[in-house]
């Protein structure tokens, strides 16, 4: 029965491959290619996987449609969803940074414009960063390649995730400041955690073992 098995929210996209590998190492069957499937039931019937957009994982966990999930810390920064974070799984590492054109020399201490325009997908994190520094700014919410915005005059700086930094270098952009570091986190629904304590503790333990393997 569904109520007796673990329901795990799994993020599609950049975290999927390593999430799948870590779950397999923890004894959870998960396909290498999910195709268009939205749910997967393991052969032994002990777990059900919900294959979700990363930004939807916290909602499914908070409202109990999933007992637990794996999601990037960057997603948690941008959500009001109430979930309990049990473990840093150590993969999917990246940095949330302020970046700008090299020619603007903000990374060398050049002053920002009086009223700064900031392009980002991470509107909450960006607003908090500049507010903490008493820097007035206009946050421009974008959902595509934010690196383009300073190059065409839409924004002065961007706030975005950086893993290797290759995309910034390709556009002759540099990191001005690091805001925070992100990695994959294991999150649970607090009520389900109490109800399925043994199974969830065992799973997070196996997932953390995979981190140190």
C-alpha positions as CSV (number, residue, x, y, z in Angstrom):
1,X,0.0,0.0,0.0
2,X,1.2,3.5,-0.8
3,X,1.0,4.7,2.8
4,X,3.5,2.0,3.9
5,X,6.2,2.7,1.3
6,X,8.6,5.6,1.2
7,X,7.6,8.3,-1.3
8,X,10.7,10.2,-2.5
9,X,10.6,13.4,-4.5
10,X,13.5,13.3,-7.0
11,X,14.6,16.4,-9.0
12,X,14.9,16.2,-12.7
13,X,17.5,18.3,-14.4
14,X,21.1,18.8,-13.4
15,X,20.9,17.0,-10.1
16,X,19.1,13.9,-11.5
17,X,22.1,11.8,-12.5
18,X,24.0,12.0,-9.2
19,X,20.7,11.8,-7.3
20,X,19.9,8.6,-9.1
21,X,23.4,7.2,-8.5
22,X,23.3,8.0,-4.8
23,X,19.8,6.4,-4.5
24,X,21.0,3.2,-6.2
25,X,23.9,3.0,-3.9
26,X,21.4,3.3,-1.0
27,X,19.4,0.4,-2.4
28,X,16.6,2.3,-4.1
29,X,16.0,1.3,-7.7
30,X,15.8,4.2,-10.1
31,X,16.1,4.2,-13.9
32,X,18.9,5.9,-15.7
33,X,16.4,7.3,-18.2
34,X,12.9,8.2,-16.9
35,X,11.5,9.3,-20.3
36,X,8.3,11.1,-19.7
37,X,7.3,9.2,-16.6
38,X,6.2,11.2,-13.5
39,X,6.3,8.3,-11.0
40,X,8.3,5.1,-10.6
41,X,7.5,2.3,-8.3
42,X,10.5,0.2,-7.3
43,X,10.3,-3.6,-8.1
44,X,10.2,-4.5,-4.4
45,X,7.4,-2.0,-3.8
46,X,9.2,-0.4,-0.9
47,X,9.6,3.0,-2.5
48,X,7.8,5.3,-5.0
49,X,9.7,8.0,-6.8
50,X,8.1,11.3,-7.9
51,X,10.0,12.8,-10.7
52,X,9.6,16.6,-10.4
53,X,10.9,20.0,-11.4
54,X,13.5,20.9,-8.7
55,X,11.5,24.0,-7.7
56,X,8.4,21.7,-6.9
57,X,10.2,19.3,-4.6
58,X,9.7,21.4,-1.4
59,X,6.0,21.8,-2.0
60,X,5.4,18.1,-2.5
61,X,7.4,17.4,0.7
62,X,5.7,20.1,2.8
63,X,2.2,19.0,1.9
64,X,2.9,15.3,2.4
65,X,2.6,14.1,-1.2
66,X,6.2,13.0,-0.7
67,X,7.8,11.8,2.6
68,X,11.2,13.1,1.7
69,X,13.1,14.6,-1.2
70,X,16.4,15.7,-2.6
71,X,16.8,19.3,-3.7
72,X,19.5,21.9,-4.1
73,X,20.0,24.4,-1.3
74,X,19.5,27.2,-3.9
75,X,15.9,26.1,-4.3
76,X,15.4,26.2,-0.5
77,X,16.7,29.8,-0.4
78,X,14.0,30.9,-2.7
79,X,11.0,29.1,-1.2
80,X,8.7,29.7,1.8
81,X,7.9,26.0,2.0
82,X,8.4,24.4,5.5
83,X,10.5,21.3,5.2
84,X,13.1,19.9,7.6
85,X,16.7,19.6,6.2
86,X,18.3,16.5,7.5
87,X,21.6,16.2,5.5
88,X,24.0,17.9,3.1
89,X,24.6,15.1,0.5
90,X,27.7,16.9,-0.8
91,X,27.0,16.8,-4.6
92,X,25.7,19.4,-7.0
93,X,28.1,21.9,-5.5
94,X,27.9,25.5,-6.8
95,X,28.2,29.1,-5.6
96,X,25.6,31.9,-5.7
97,X,27.5,34.9,-6.8
98,X,27.3,38.5,-7.9
99,X,28.9,38.8,-11.3
100,X,29.5,41.6,-13.8
101,X,31.4,42.5,-17.0
102,X,35.1,42.6,-16.4
103,X,35.3,46.0,-18.1
104,X,33.1,47.5,-15.3
105,X,35.8,46.7,-12.7
106,X,33.3,46.2,-9.9
107,X,35.5,43.3,-8.8
108,X,38.4,45.7,-8.4
109,X,36.4,48.1,-6.2
110,X,34.8,50.4,-8.8
111,X,31.6,51.9,-7.3
112,X,28.2,50.6,-8.3
113,X,25.8,53.0,-10.0
114,X,23.6,55.0,-7.6
115,X,20.7,52.8,-8.3
116,X,21.8,49.3,-9.3
117,X,19.9,47.0,-11.7
118,X,20.3,43.4,-10.8
119,X,19.2,40.5,-13.1
120,X,18.6,37.2,-11.6
121,X,16.5,34.0,-11.2
122,X,17.2,34.2,-7.4
123,X,15.1,37.3,-6.5
124,X,14.8,36.6,-2.8
125,X,18.5,35.9,-2.3
126,X,19.6,38.9,-4.4
127,X,17.2,41.3,-2.6
128,X,18.4,40.1,0.8
129,X,22.1,40.5,-0.2
130,X,21.8,44.0,-1.4
131,X,19.4,45.1,1.4
132,X,21.9,43.8,4.0
133,X,24.5,46.1,2.4
134,X,22.1,49.1,2.1
135,X,22.5,49.2,-1.6
136,X,19.4,50.4,-3.4
137,X,18.7,48.2,-6.4
138,X,16.0,47.1,-8.9
139,X,15.7,43.4,-9.1
140,X,14.9,42.2,-12.7
141,X,13.5,38.7,-12.6
142,X,14.7,36.6,-15.5
143,X,14.3,32.9,-16.3
144,X,16.8,32.4,-19.1
145,X,20.5,33.1,-19.5
146,X,21.0,36.0,-17.2
147,X,24.6,36.5,-18.4
148,X,23.2,38.3,-21.5
149,X,21.6,41.1,-19.5
150,X,24.8,43.2,-18.6
151,X,26.1,42.7,-22.2
152,X,23.1,44.4,-23.7
153,X,22.5,47.0,-21.0
154,X,19.5,45.5,-19.3
155,X,21.3,45.1,-15.9
156,X,24.5,46.2,-14.2
157,X,25.2,43.0,-12.5
158,X,23.7,39.5,-12.2
159,X,23.2,37.1,-9.3
160,X,23.5,33.5,-10.5
161,X,24.8,30.1,-9.7
162,X,28.3,29.3,-10.8
163,X,29.9,25.8,-10.8
164,X,32.9,26.0,-13.1
165,X,32.8,29.6,-14.1
166,X,33.2,28.7,-17.7
167,X,30.0,30.6,-18.8
168,X,31.2,33.8,-17.1
169,X,34.6,33.6,-18.8
170,X,33.0,33.0,-22.2
171,X,31.2,36.3,-21.8
172,X,34.2,38.1,-20.3
173,X,32.4,38.4,-16.9
174,X,33.9,38.0,-13.5
175,X,32.7,37.2,-9.9
176,X,32.3,40.3,-7.8
177,X,31.3,38.6,-4.6
178,X,30.2,35.2,-3.3
179,X,26.8,35.2,-1.6
180,X,26.5,31.6,-0.5
181,X,27.3,28.0,-1.4
182,X,24.8,25.4,-2.5
183,X,24.7,21.6,-2.7
184,X,22.1,18.8,-2.7
185,X,20.1,18.4,0.5
186,X,17.9,15.7,1.9
187,X,14.7,17.1,3.2
188,X,11.7,15.6,4.9
189,X,8.1,16.3,5.9
190,X,8.3,16.6,9.8
191,X,5.0,14.7,10.3
192,X,6.0,11.9,7.9
193,X,9.5,11.8,9.6
194,X,7.9,10.9,12.9
195,X,5.5,8.4,11.2
196,X,8.3,6.7,9.2
197,X,11.2,7.5,11.4
198,X,13.1,4.2,11.1
199,X,12.8,4.0,7.3
200,X,13.8,7.6,6.8
201,X,16.7,7.5,9.2
202,X,18.0,4.4,7.5
203,X,17.7,6.0,4.1
204,X,19.5,9.2,5.1
205,X,22.2,7.2,6.7
206,X,22.8,5.2,3.5
207,X,22.8,8.4,1.4
208,X,25.4,10.0,3.7
209,X,27.5,6.8,3.4
210,X,27.5,7.3,-0.3
211,X,28.9,10.8,0.2
212,X,32.0,9.5,2.0
213,X,32.5,6.4,-0.2
